[in-house]
Amino acid sequence: MFEEAAQTAAVVERQLRENAGDIARLVRDLRSRRKTIILTLARGSSDHAATYARYLIETRLGILTASAAPSISSLYESRLDLRDAVVLAISQSGKSPDLLAAVEAARKSGAYVVTIVNVEESPLARLADYAIPLRAGSEMSVAATKSFIASLAAVAQLVASWSDDRNMDAALASLPAQLHEAWQLDWSEALPCLRHARSLYVLGRGLGLGIALEAALKFKETCGIHAEAFSTAELRHGPLAIVGSGFPVLVFAQDDASHTGILELVGDLHRHRAELLTVGVRGGDGTRLPVVDAHAATQPLLQIQSFYRMVNALSVARGFNPDHPQHLSKVTETL
């Protein structure tokens, strides 16, 4: 896990360079089709990348984006009218049976299928109208790292091109060097708070919600911690009730319209005496972990890269093997 996460900067640099021409051609095709909805299909870490995609697409392109349930097709065998839809399927392996069944059903229902996939010769890539390769290379660790960030980078490159956003283009040009910098950051201050934790919350909002979900998953699979992820907008709708003295809370934030509300919530959590770790929160209480300053759309990628180094160290400190989580395998064949 450590070695693969350390490769992320090089992976993203290659991906952005080698995919640029294909992304431009895909965008021309998408513009000509004028689809009115985007449906995402994914599981696990890839679904967290799809959450990031939803916020980025809706805020930058104004196209309604929703997460489709693969079981609607694979298990219940229901057929949807998808003639106005682009289906965006995201997968590292491209082999999960339910994802393949859902994509095949979407094609038959009239959808235009775009896949973001690491294994270029996979069944999922072959089903696509257009396949975007992650170019992450072999990933042996069960816990995905470089392929997850590469998925976010692929989404960001697609949206930047589709929206003609020059600022995002510039942010992506800086991203590989910033990922290298983010990997070097020292988050060891988080370890004393988390080393003996049994439960914790991971919070984010908007573009940061996907990495909050991803961080919570990594806490579970590599560290044996019961971690739950929430949008900061949802915490006061019930989950706040169990936050008390010493309860660990990791908060992700980026420099956009969500920041003020996140900062206010951090103040509330401090008053509830939570053990606060904050990432990208400008001010407030708690232990502030170091971050690389960047465009709001790329900040989540940099933050999760720094997180991966910390959670790998935490896993080892808690006596786990981060490369081989118990009960799990690399390719999950959900039916």
TIGU-426576 format. One line per field, with one value per residue (C-alpha): residue number from 1; residue in one letter; chain; x, y, z. Coordinates in steps of 0.05 Angstrom, whole numbers, plus 5000, padded with zeros to 4 digits. Each point is the difference from the previous one (the first is absolute). Layout:
BEGIN
k <- c(NUM | ...)
r <- c(A | ...)
c <- c(A | ...)
u <- c(X | ...)
v <- c(Y | ...)
w <- c(Z | ...)
//
This chain:
BEGIN
k <- c(1 | 2 | 3 | 4 | 5 | 6 | 7 | 8 | 9 | 10 | 11 | 12 | 13 | 14 | 15 | 16 | 17 | 18 | 19 | 20 | 21 | 22 | 23 | 24 | 25 | 26 | 27 | 28 | 29 | 30 | 31 | 32 | 33 | 34 | 35 | 36 | 37 | 38 | 39 | 40 | 41 | 42 | 43 | 44 | 45 | 46 | 47 | 48 | 49 | 50 | 51 | 52 | 53 | 54 | 55 | 56 | 57 | 58 | 59 | 60 | 61 | 62 | 63 | 64 | 65 | 66 | 67 | 68 | 69 | 70 | 71 | 72 | 73 | 74 | 75 | 76 | 77 | 78 | 79 | 80 | 81 | 82 | 83 | 84 | 85 | 86 | 87 | 88 | 89 | 90 | 91 | 92 | 93 | 94 | 95 | 96 | 97 | 98 | 99 | 100 | 101 | 102 | 103 | 104 | 105 | 106 | 107 | 108 | 109 | 110 | 111 | 112 | 113 | 114 | 115 | 116 | 117 | 118 | 119 | 120 | 121 | 122 | 123 | 124 | 125 | 126 | 127 | 128 | 129 | 130 | 131 | 132 | 133 | 134 | 135 | 136 | 137 | 138 | 139 | 140 | 141 | 142 | 143 | 144 | 145 | 146 | 147 | 148 | 149 | 150 | 151 | 152 | 153 | 154 | 155 | 156 | 157 | 158 | 159 | 160 | 161 | 162 | 163 | 164 | 165 | 166 | 167 | 168 | 169 | 170 | 171 | 172 | 173 | 174 | 175 | 176 | 177 | 178 | 179 | 180 | 181 | 182 | 183 | 184 | 185 | 186 | 187 | 188 | 189 | 190 | 191 | 192 | 193 | 194 | 195 | 196 | 197 | 198 | 199 | 200 | 201 | 202 | 203 | 204 | 205 | 206 | 207 | 208 | 209 | 210 | 211 | 212 | 213 | 214 | 215 | 216 | 217 | 218 | 219 | 220 | 221 | 222 | 223 | 224 | 225 | 226 | 227 | 228 | 229 | 230 | 231 | 232 | 233 | 234 | 235 | 236 | 237 | 238 | 239 | 240 | 241 | 242 | 243 | 244 | 245 | 246 | 247 | 248 | 249 | 250 | 251 | 252 | 253 | 254 | 255 | 256 | 257 | 258 | 259 | 260 | 261 | 262 | 263 | 264 | 265 | 266 | 267 | 268 | 269 | 270 | 271 | 272 | 273 | 274 | 275 | 276 | 277 | 278 | 279 | 280 | 281 | 282 | 283 | 284 | 285 | 286 | 287 | 288 | 289 | 290 | 291 | 292 | 293 | 294 | 295 | 296 | 297 | 298 | 299 | 300 | 301 | 302 | 303 | 304 | 305 | 306 | 307 | 308 | 309 | 310 | 311 | 312 | 313 | 314 | 315 | 316 | 317 | 318 | 319 | 320 | 321 | 322 | 323 | 324 | 325 | 326 | 327 | 328 | 329 | 330 | 331 | 332 | 333 | 334 | 335)
r <- c(M | F | E | E | A | A | Q | T | A | A | V | V | E | R | Q | L | R | E | N | A | G | D | I | A | R | L | V | R | D | L | R | S | R | R | K | T | I | I | L | T | L | A | R | G | S | S | D | H | A | A | T | Y | A | R | Y | L | I | E | T | R | L | G | I | L | T | A | S | A | A | P | S | I | S | S | L | Y | E | S | R | L | D | L | R | D | A | V | V | L | A | I | S | Q | S | G | K | S | P | D | L | L | A | A | V | E | A | A | R | K | S | G | A | Y | V | V | T | I | V | N | V | E | E | S | P | L | A | R | L | A | D | Y | A | I | P | L | R | A | G | S | E | M | S | V | A | A | T | K | S | F | I | A | S | L | A | A | V | A | Q | L | V | A | S | W | S | D | D | R | N | M | D | A | A | L | A | S | L | P | A | Q | L | H | E | A | W | Q | L | D | W | S | E | A | L | P | C | L | R | H | A | R | S | L | Y | V | L | G | R | G | L | G | L | G | I | A | L | E | A | A | L | K | F | K | E | T | C | G | I | H | A | E | A | F | S | T | A | E | L | R | H | G | P | L | A | I | V | G | S | G | F | P | V | L | V | F | A | Q | D | D | A | S | H | T | G | I | L | E | L | V | G | D | L | H | R | H | R | A | E | L | L | T | V | G | V | R | G | G | D | G | T | R | L | P | V | V | D | A | H | A | A | T | Q | P | L | L | Q | I | Q | S | F | Y | R | M | V | N | A | L | S | V | A | R | G | F | N | P | D | H | P | Q | H | L | S | K | V | T | E | T | L)
c <- c(A | A | A | A | A | A | A | A | A | A | A | A | A | A | A | A | A | A | A | A | A | A | A | A | A | A | A | A | A | A | A | A | A | A | A | A | A | A | A | A | A | A | A | A | A | A | A | A | A | A | A | A | A | A | A | A | A | A | A | A | A | A | A | A | A | A | A | A | A | A | A | A | A | A | A | A | A | A | A | A | A | A | A | A | A | A | A | A | A | A | A | A | A | A | A | A | A | A | A | A | A | A | A | A | A | A | A | A | A | A | A | A | A | A | A | A | A | A | A | A | A | A | A | A | A | A | A | A | A | A | A | A | A | A | A | A | A | A | A | A | A | A | A | A | A | A | A | A | A | A | A | A | A | A | A | A | A | A | A | A | A | A | A | A | A | A | A | A | A | A | A | A | A | A | A | A | A | A | A | A | A | A | A | A | A | A | A | A | A | A | A | A | A | A | A | A | A | A | A | A | A | A | A | A | A | A | A | A | A | A | A | A | A | A | A | A | A | A | A | A | A | A | A | A | A | A | A | A | A | A | A | A | A | A | A | A | A | A | A | A | A | A | A | A | A | A | A | A | A | A | A | A | A | A | A | A | A | A | A | A | A | A | A | A | A | A | A | A | A | A | A | A | A | A | A | A | A | A | A | A | A | A | A | A | A | A | A | A | A | A | A | A | A | A | A | A | A | A | A | A | A | A | A | A | A | A | A | A | A | A | A | A | A | A | A | A | A | A | A | A | A | A | A | A | A | A | A | A | A | A | A | A | A | A | A)
u <- c(5000 | 5055 | 5040 | 4940 | 4974 | 5070 | 4994 | 4938 | 5034 | 5035 | 4936 | 4959 | 5054 | 5000 | 4924 | 4988 | 5052 | 4980 | 4925 | 4996 | 4985 | 4949 | 4965 | 4994 | 4969 | 4952 | 4978 | 4985 | 4957 | 4964 | 4985 | 4970 | 4953 | 4972 | 4982 | 4959 | 5020 | 5062 | 4993 | 5060 | 5011 | 5053 | 5014 | 5047 | 5055 | 4978 | 4932 | 5034 | 5033 | 4931 | 4976 | 5056 | 4979 | 4929 | 5018 | 5052 | 4953 | 4940 | 5038 | 5043 | 4954 | 4930 | 4981 | 4957 | 5043 | 4976 | 5026 | 4967 | 4991 | 5031 | 4952 | 4941 | 5025 | 5044 | 4953 | 4930 | 5007 | 4963 | 5009 | 5006 | 4991 | 5070 | 4997 | 5017 | 5054 | 5075 | 5020 | 5067 | 5026 | 5062 | 5041 | 5071 | 4994 | 4941 | 4978 | 4944 | 4940 | 4947 | 5035 | 5007 | 4927 | 4978 | 5043 | 4976 | 4928 | 5013 | 5027 | 4938 | 4957 | 5032 | 5053 | 5067 | 5051 | 5065 | 5045 | 5059 | 5039 | 5070 | 5003 | 4995 | 4984 | 4946 | 4928 | 4976 | 5046 | 4976 | 4927 | 5013 | 4985 | 5061 | 5050 | 5045 | 5061 | 5026 | 5071 | 5014 | 5037 | 4995 | 4968 | 5011 | 4976 | 4928 | 4991 | 4999 | 5042 | 5032 | 4941 | 4952 | 5037 | 5009 | 4925 | 4990 | 5052 | 4965 | 4934 | 5033 | 5035 | 4934 | 4961 | 5055 | 5000 | 4924 | 4990 | 5059 | 5024 | 5069 | 5010 | 4987 | 5048 | 5054 | 4984 | 5007 | 5067 | 5025 | 4968 | 5056 | 5052 | 4949 | 4984 | 5074 | 5001 | 4937 | 5031 | 5057 | 4956 | 5004 | 4933 | 5030 | 4963 | 4937 | 5028 | 4993 | 4927 | 4985 | 5046 | 4950 | 4935 | 4943 | 4952 | 5005 | 4966 | 5030 | 4967 | 5001 | 4953 | 4992 | 5064 | 5029 | 4945 | 5029 | 5067 | 4965 | 4965 | 5066 | 5037 | 4946 | 5006 | 5076 | 4993 | 4955 | 5038 | 5072 | 4993 | 4940 | 4966 | 4925 | 5001 | 4938 | 5002 | 4948 | 4989 | 5010 | 4930 | 4972 | 5035 | 4949 | 4944 | 5014 | 5073 | 5023 | 4964 | 5056 | 5057 | 5028 | 5064 | 5059 | 4959 | 5046 | 4977 | 5041 | 4975 | 5019 | 4987 | 5017 | 5000 | 4930 | 4930 | 4997 | 5057 | 4963 | 4949 | 5055 | 5037 | 4937 | 4989 | 5072 | 4983 | 4939 | 5041 | 5052 | 4946 | 4978 | 5072 | 5013 | 5072 | 5006 | 5047 | 4990 | 5026 | 4995 | 4958 | 5023 | 4999 | 4958 | 5019 | 5032 | 5063 | 5011 | 5036 | 5044 | 4974 | 5023 | 4964 | 4966 | 4938 | 4937 | 4988 | 5068 | 5006 | 4963 | 5050 | 5058 | 4967 | 4984 | 5071 | 5027 | 4948 | 5023 | 5070 | 4972 | 4949 | 5053 | 5043 | 4939 | 4984 | 5069 | 4998 | 4935 | 5030 | 4966 | 5028 | 4975 | 5015 | 4956 | 4936 | 4964 | 4941 | 5012 | 5027 | 5022 | 4944 | 4931 | 4952 | 4933 | 4942)
v <- c(5000 | 5049 | 4988 | 5005 | 5064 | 5030 | 4988 | 5044 | 5064 | 4963 | 4964 | 5064 | 5036 | 4944 | 4995 | 5074 | 5002 | 4937 | 5009 | 5072 | 4986 | 4946 | 5044 | 5056 | 4952 | 4973 | 5070 | 5017 | 4937 | 5015 | 5072 | 4975 | 4952 | 5050 | 4950 | 5028 | 4953 | 4963 | 4936 | 4972 | 4926 | 4976 | 4963 | 5011 | 5052 | 5010 | 5021 | 5051 | 5027 | 5002 | 5044 | 5049 | 4996 | 5018 | 5064 | 5021 | 4987 | 5033 | 5062 | 5009 | 4975 | 5006 | 4930 | 4958 | 4943 | 4941 | 4934 | 4940 | 4936 | 4941 | 4951 | 5033 | 4964 | 4944 | 4975 | 5027 | 4998 | 5066 | 5039 | 5076 | 5049 | 5029 | 5031 | 5069 | 4975 | 4994 | 4943 | 5010 | 4934 | 5001 | 4938 | 4980 | 4928 | 5006 | 4930 | 5004 | 4961 | 5048 | 5060 | 4964 | 4980 | 5070 | 5031 | 4949 | 5015 | 5075 | 4991 | 4962 | 5055 | 5053 | 5030 | 5025 | 4964 | 5030 | 4959 | 5020 | 4936 | 4978 | 4933 | 5022 | 4931 | 4987 | 4980 | 5068 | 5038 | 4957 | 5018 | 5075 | 5049 | 5036 | 4973 | 5047 | 4961 | 5015 | 4979 | 4983 | 4935 | 4939 | 5011 | 4940 | 5030 | 4984 | 5072 | 5043 | 5063 | 5023 | 4974 | 5039 | 5066 | 4985 | 4992 | 5069 | 5029 | 4968 | 5032 | 5067 | 4998 | 4982 | 5056 | 5052 | 4985 | 4996 | 5066 | 5036 | 5019 | 5031 | 5004 | 4926 | 4986 | 5038 | 4963 | 4934 | 5020 | 5012 | 4938 | 4948 | 5044 | 5016 | 4926 | 4987 | 5057 | 4974 | 4931 | 5030 | 5036 | 4977 | 4981 | 4962 | 5047 | 4960 | 4934 | 5010 | 5018 | 4941 | 4944 | 4973 | 5025 | 4952 | 5047 | 5068 | 5047 | 5025 | 5063 | 5038 | 5038 | 5010 | 4982 | 4975 | 4950 | 4947 | 5000 | 4998 | 4937 | 4972 | 5016 | 4966 | 4938 | 4999 | 5006 | 4939 | 4955 | 5016 | 5020 | 4963 | 5065 | 5009 | 5065 | 5034 | 5055 | 5056 | 5065 | 5056 | 5022 | 4934 | 4997 | 5042 | 4955 | 4946 | 4976 | 5058 | 4969 | 4949 | 5050 | 5010 | 5010 | 4969 | 4974 | 5004 | 5041 | 5010 | 5060 | 5013 | 5069 | 5035 | 5074 | 5008 | 5018 | 4943 | 5026 | 5049 | 4948 | 4949 | 5050 | 5014 | 4925 | 4992 | 5052 | 4959 | 4936 | 5034 | 5021 | 4928 | 4984 | 4956 | 4980 | 5041 | 4989 | 5050 | 5000 | 5064 | 5036 | 5072 | 5015 | 4969 | 4951 | 4932 | 4972 | 5029 | 4952 | 5030 | 5007 | 5024 | 5063 | 4989 | 5011 | 4977 | 4945 | 4969 | 5010 | 4935 | 4960 | 5030 | 4990 | 4927 | 4988 | 5027 | 4959 | 4935 | 5007 | 5013 | 4943 | 4951 | 5019 | 4996 | 4930 | 4976 | 5035 | 4963 | 4933 | 4990 | 4984 | 5056 | 4960 | 4941 | 5019 | 4940 | 4971 | 5043 | 4988 | 5047 | 4985 | 4999 | 4959 | 5026 | 4967)
w <- c(5000 | 5019 | 4937 | 4954 | 5032 | 4992 | 4925 | 4993 | 4977 | 4943 | 4982 | 4995 | 4960 | 4949 | 4999 | 4989 | 4944 | 4963 | 5007 | 4977 | 4927 | 5015 | 5051 | 4948 | 4950 | 5052 | 5019 | 4927 | 4996 | 5065 | 4978 | 4935 | 5036 | 5050 | 5053 | 5058 | 5057 | 5023 | 5040 | 5037 | 5012 | 5050 | 5064 | 5059 | 4990 | 4928 | 5025 | 5045 | 4936 | 4969 | 5058 | 4984 | 4927 | 5017 | 5037 | 4948 | 4940 | 5031 | 5025 | 4937 | 4944 | 5029 | 4977 | 5048 | 5026 | 5041 | 5027 | 4967 | 5040 | 4961 | 5032 | 4963 | 4938 | 5026 | 5055 | 4986 | 4924 | 4993 | 4936 | 5002 | 4943 | 4994 | 4930 | 5029 | 5047 | 5002 | 5045 | 5034 | 5027 | 5044 | 5019 | 5015 | 4974 | 4952 | 5019 | 5053 | 4973 | 5025 | 4970 | 4933 | 5000 | 5016 | 4945 | 4949 | 5019 | 4994 | 4930 | 4980 | 5030 | 4956 | 5046 | 4975 | 5043 | 5024 | 5045 | 5044 | 5011 | 5017 | 4964 | 4928 | 4972 | 5052 | 4983 | 5024 | 4953 | 4942 | 5015 | 4997 | 4944 | 5028 | 5051 | 5040 | 5026 | 5070 | 4980 | 5073 | 4985 | 5044 | 5068 | 5046 | 5066 | 5015 | 5025 | 4937 | 5002 | 4935 | 4959 | 5043 | 4991 | 4926 | 4995 | 5031 | 4952 | 4940 | 5021 | 5011 | 4932 | 4966 | 5035 | 4989 | 4925 | 4995 | 5036 | 4967 | 5069 | 4993 | 5076 | 5007 | 4942 | 5037 | 5065 | 4965 | 4970 | 5071 | 5029 | 4991 | 5036 | 5054 | 5011 | 5010 | 5051 | 5034 | 5008 | 5040 | 5051 | 5072 | 5030 | 5059 | 5048 | 4983 | 5026 | 5076 | 4990 | 4956 | 5023 | 5051 | 4969 | 4991 | 4963 | 4966 | 4951 | 4935 | 4973 | 4934 | 4955 | 4926 | 4964 | 5065 | 5016 | 4954 | 5036 | 5067 | 4978 | 4974 | 5065 | 5041 | 4957 | 5008 | 5076 | 4999 | 4953 | 5021 | 5073 | 5027 | 5022 | 4994 | 4961 | 4971 | 4948 | 4997 | 4964 | 5050 | 4980 | 5028 | 5067 | 5037 | 4973 | 5052 | 4999 | 5043 | 5059 | 5014 | 4996 | 5070 | 5037 | 4963 | 4941 | 4939 | 4940 | 4936 | 4959 | 4927 | 4969 | 4935 | 4981 | 4971 | 5021 | 5051 | 5042 | 5045 | 5022 | 5013 | 5044 | 5040 | 5010 | 5025 | 5053 | 5021 | 5003 | 5043 | 5049 | 5003 | 5019 | 4939 | 4984 | 4937 | 4941 | 4943 | 4929 | 4959 | 5052 | 5004 | 5074 | 5055 | 5054 | 5000 | 4971 | 4931 | 4953 | 4946 | 4929 | 4932 | 4976 | 4933 | 4958 | 5036 | 4948 | 5012 | 5075 | 5015 | 4959 | 5039 | 5067 | 4989 | 4976 | 5066 | 5036 | 4967 | 5029 | 5070 | 4998 | 4977 | 5061 | 5045 | 4975 | 5017 | 5068 | 5016 | 4982 | 4933 | 4931 | 4955 | 4937 | 5018 | 5038 | 5029 | 4963 | 4938 | 4929 | 4945 | 4951 | 5033 | 4958 | 5022 | 4963)
//
